Amino acid sequence: MAGIYIHIPFCKQACHYCDFHFSTQLKHKDELVAALLLELQIRRNYLGDAPIDSIYFGGGSPSILPAKDIAQILQYIVNNFEVNNAAEITLEANPDDLNKEKLKAYVQMGINRLSIGIQSFIDRDLIWMNRAHNSAEAKSCIKRAQDIGIENLSVDLIYGLPELSDKEWQENIAIALSHDIPHISSYALTVEEKTALASFINNGKQKPLVEEKTAYQFEILQSVMADNHFIHYEISNFCKEGHYAKHNTAYWKGHSYLGIGPSAHSYNQSTREWNIANNHQYIDQIRRDIIPSTIEILSLENRMNEYLMLSLRTIWGADLNYFEDAFGSANKNILLQKAEDKIKNKWLSNANHKLNITNNGKLMADKIAAELFF
């Protein structure tokens, strides 16, 4: 099982909280698309003979590209890799890009899942985030996609926003649920370095975020999603039965994947690579058949820590039998010793040879995992 991730590094405008690599200048778009195809050609053997179970167009905003560009990239992958007939093919999209013609083109080329960056159904918050769409577009694009025949939809929602009340947050979730969407990804607003939001806070233009408010809105999210029979299968992800995101689940389960494009990451069980986060340098080096990436050879400690960090975020937890087979009995025993106090505090559970984060522990999942590191 393996996946391919394509990073499309373009956006209409910069969201105040975003620290992903992107450019708002599209003048070198054609050269970038050509470079993506060249990198796919150069790295076609990276995954060996592993069949491709998922393809993910992320960014940036992939939906900003003309549909023909996405189709060209996707067709190249299908022609040059062994792509399973039931492969999940996801494209991240912004509501303001999803007109009827583009949606039809996505269906025709084989896109079978959309991840829509709604973020909020409240215009005030969309303006504050510097999003390019409004609430009406957020609602209408979902219906257009469903009318076209794309039922496998996911939407992103953000909580912890400065002006977002608990009641408004509940209403946001309710609006998403009212559209019969089978998957919701929901993230706490965080302050990342070198973002506009960080600058606003540092300059006193914006008050710091309130952790207690964010934590309570996460608890609201968990409760409402459980009441509506959604499976909380990863800290930030909820789905109806049968609608797990295959691509991201493969990340969390440690499967191999090939990342194409500036800033994209790749992983093949023993090494991790990440491409340069600069469009011009990426294009220049790819044209010279050079992969502009940094390679990290993963040590035993790296692999154990990564497994714990990722697996403990999921409903499947850390499999102790797998951990022993992969990393040795001595390391499994050390892990269990480290976990003892967290089990006593009911932040972790140990049942059926698996360590799982409890509901009490989900608010500090990353901290718990880090304290188990080797």
N, C-alpha and C positions, 0 to 999 in steps of 0.2 A: 504494500500500500504506500503510495507516494502522492505528493501534490506539487503543483506549480503555482507560484505567486508572481504576478506581473504588477510592478509598481508604476503607476501613471502619475508623474510628478507635476501635475498642473491643477490649479484651482482658479476660480473667478476672482476670489478675494480671500484675504487671510482672516480666519476666525481668531478671535482674541486669545483663546485658550490653547490653540493647536501648536505642537512642536514637531509635527511630522515634516519630512522634507517635501517641499513643493515650490513651484514658481507660479506667479500670476502672469508671466509673459509667455505667450504661445507662439512667438515668431519662429522658434526652432522646433516646433512640434513635429514636422515631417522628418527632420533629422533624428529626433529622439525615437520615433516609431521605427525608423530604419535600423537604429542601433539596437532596439529591443529584439528585432528579428535576427540581427547578427549575433547577439549574445545567446539567443536560443540555439542558433546553429553551432556556435563555438562550444556550448555547454550541453549538447544533446546527450552526451554519455555520462553526465554527472550522476544520474539516478540509476545507472546500469540498465538492467532489463525490467525494472519495477514498473508495473502498469500504473497509469495515472488515474487516481480515483477522484481527484478534485482539481479544479482550476479556479483561481481567484484573482480578479482584477481589483486592485486596491489603490490607495493613493494617499494624498491628493484626491482628485475627483475624476475617476475614469469616465463618468458620464459626460464630462465636458468635451471629450473627443468626438468627432464625427463617428457615426456608427460603422462606417466603412473601415476605419482604422482598427477598431476593436475586432471586426470580422476578419481582417487580414491577419492579425496576431493570432486569433483563435484558430483560424484555418491552418496556419503554419504549425501550430502545436498538434492539431489533429493529424496532419500529414506526416509529422516527423517523430511523434511519440506514440506509444501504445496507450491510447485513451480508452478506458472502459466505456461501454455503451451507456451504463447507468451513472457515469461520472457527474458529480455536482459541479456546475459551472456558475460561479457567482460573480456579480458585478456590483461594486459599490456605486451608489448614485445619489445625486442631490435632487430634491423635489422639483426645482425649477428647470432641470434638464429633461424631465421625463414627459415629453410630449407624445402624442399618439404615434407619430411616424417613427420616432426613435424606439419606442416600446415594441412596435411591430418588427422592426429590424432586429432587435435583440432576440425575439422569439425565433425568427427565421434563421439566425446564425447559430442558435443552440444554447443561448443563455437561459438557464432554467431556474435561477434564483437571483433575487435582488436584495441587497442590503441598503436600505434607504436611510440617509442621514437626516432624520426629522429633527432630533435633539429636543424640540419643544413644540407644543401646539399653541404657545402664547406669544403673540407678536412682540410684546415688550421684551421678553427674554431672547427672542431671535435677533432683535435689533441690538441688544446688549452684547450678544455673542458675535455680532457682525456676520450673521448668516445672510446668504443671498436670496433666500426664499421667505415667504410669509406663511402664516397659519393656514390660510385658504389653500395655498399651493400644496402644503403638506398633506392636507386631507384629500384633495382632489387627485393627486398623483397616485395615491394608494388605490383608489377606485379605478382609475384608468388602467393601471397595471393588472388588476384583477379582471377587468372587462376584456382585456387583451388575451387573458388566459394564463397570466403568471400568478399562480396561487402560492408558490413557495417564496414568501416574503419575510424579511426581517426588517425591523425598524430600530434605530438608535434613539435613546432618550437619555438626557443628562439631568441629574438631581444635585442638590447642594448649591444651586445658583443663589446669588445674594438676595434677590427679591422674590424668589419662589417660596410661597407659603406651603405648609403641609397640605392644606386643602387643595391648592392649585396643583400640587404634585399628584395627589390622588386623582384629580380631574384629568391630568395629562395621561396617566396610566389608563383611566377609563376610556378616554377617546381612542387610544391605540387598540384596546381590547374590543371596542365597539366595531372596529373595521375587520374583525375576524382574521387577525394576523397570527400565524402559527409560531412566530419566533420574535422575541424582544431582547435586544442587548441594551443594558442600562448601566451607565457609568457615573461615578461621582466626579464632579468637577474638581480638578486638581490644578495646582499652580506649578507650571513647568518653567524652568529657567529660559530666558531669552524669548519669552512670549510677551505679547502686549499686556496680558493680564498681570504677569509678574511685574512689568514696568508700572502699571497703574497702581498696584499695591505698594510698591517701593516708593513711588512718588506721592503717596497719600491721596491719590484720586479715587481709590477704591479701598474699602475696608477689607481687612483679611477675612478669609472664609471662616465660618463657624463650624468646627468639627462635630460638635454635639448635634447641630441641625442636620448635617450631612448623614451622621450615623442614624438619626431617627428616621430620616427619609428612606434610608436603605431598609430599615425595619418595616416601614410602610410598604415598600416595594415587595419584600419577601412575603408579607402577609396577604396582600392583594393578589399576587400571582398564584400563591397556594390556593386561595379561595376560588380562583378561576381555573384550577386544575392544570397549571403550568408546572413543568418539571424544572427545578432550579439545578441545572446540571453543571454549571460553572459559576464562579462568584458573580460574574456580570451578565450571565446568559440564562434565559428562560425559554422553554419551548413546549409545545404540545407533543404528545407521544409521536415518535416517528419523524420529528422535524429538527433533530440535532444538526448543527452546522458541521458537515463532514470535514470541511477543510480545517477549521479551527480546532475541532476535536482531534484531528490528526496531530496538530501541534502539541496539544496538551498530553497526548498519549505517546509522544516521542517518535513519531514516524518521520521519515525523511521527506525533505521538500527542497525544491529548487526555486530560488528567488531571482527574478530578472528585473533589471532596471536600477537606476540610481538609488542608493540607500537600502536596496533589497537584501534580505538575509537568506542564506541557504544552510542546510543541515543534513548530514549524512551519517549520523550515529557516532562518528568519531571526530569530526571537525565541524566548526561553524565558520561561515564566511559572511562578510558584509561588504557590499559595494560602496564606492565613494558617494557621498551625498552632495554631488555637484553635477548638474546637467551637462555643462560644457565639457568638463574633464571626462565625464563618463562617455560622452559621444566620441570625443577625440581618441580615447584609449581603445574603445571597442572597434573603431575603424581600423586600428593598427593591430587587431587580433589580440589585444591585451585585456585580460579580465581585471578591471580596476577594483580589486577586493583585498581585504585584510583577512588572513586565515588564522584561526585559533585552533590548535590541537587540544582537544578536551582531555584533561587528566581524569583519573578515577574519581577524584573529589569533585571535579566539575560536573561529571556525569551524574554522580549521586545527588549533588545539590540541585541540579537542574530537574532531575526526576522528582524530587521532593517538592520543589517550588511549583511545578506544573501540575503534578498529580493531585496534590492536596487542595488545589483550587476547584477540583471537579467532584462530581457525585460518586465517581468510581474510586477515588482515594488512592493511597499508596499501597500497592500490593506487596505484602511482606514476603510472599513466596517468590515473586519476581525479583524483589530486591536482594534476597538471599542468593538466588541463582545468578544474578548479574554482577553482584558486588561482594558476595561472600558472607558466610555465617557470622564472622566476627563483626563486620560492619552492621549487619542486621541487629545484632545484640546491642551494639553501641547506640543505634537508632532508638531501640526500645527503651534503653536507659534514659536517653535524652527526652523521650516522650512521656515519661512517667508523671512528672509534675503537671504536664498539660492535660493528661488524662484525668488526674485527680481533680483539676480545676474545671473539668468538663468542657475544655476547649477542643479536645481531641477524643475520638472513640477508637477502641481497638476491638473489632469483632470480625469474625470470619477471615482472619489473617489479613485484615486491611486496616490501615489508619485513615480515619476520615475527620475532616473539620466538622465540628458540631455547629448548630445555629448560633450558639454563644460565641464560637470562635471565628465566625465568618467576617466579623467586623475587623479582625486583625489577622487575616489569613496569611498575608505576606510576612508579618512579624513572626508568627508561629513557625512558618516554614524556615525562615532565616535562623531561628534559634535551634533548629534541628540540623543545621548545616555542619558538614565535616571540615 
